Amino acid sequence: MRRGQAAAAIGMLALVLAPQVASEFRPGLHAWLIEHWALTWELAWHEPWRLVLSPLVQPRPGLVGTEWLFALAVVPAFAALWPARLMPLGFWGADAAGTWPTLLGLRVAAEWSDHAARLLADPDAGSSAGLFGLALMAAWRLPRTLAAGAAAGIVIFAAGRLAIFHRVFDIEHALAVGTVTLLLWLTQGPPGRTRAGTAETDR
């Protein structure tokens, strides 16, 4: 891993993990982060910086479930396999692909569904959609057999959670994974391309 790639990994991990660690020791901080960073349909138009900040605050305080372990595994793997400049694009792009269509769909459904209106009013936050995007991109550049298996596993996992639980964040994950998969296939070819092919892409 080059110095720039290592710096990108450290920076991204700091952004994702620092709010979790801080709210682990100061639980009251989480309410402030949700109030000032989390995203709703209305706030997206009045305070657009929340589009960038909302993936950095989790839905609940502290080190959330396996989220921090997922970040520790995925971010360095991505940094080792892709140019450093693509780290923010992959993370925030995948988050946008999951979040924006979901909020739009809820906004349309809220016109006739009280349940959708309640969901639309709930603050949206969490880094999982962005991390799913980075995980899929990292998987795409593994050796061919591993790449196909890892990419398929991520897609099946996201689709399975949506089919079983169909929560708002499951929709976001599925949209993020589906969008990133399509873009990777169109721009990079099938998962597990030769290193020569990826080297040409990185130039």
Disulfide bonds with the S-S distance in Angstrom:
none
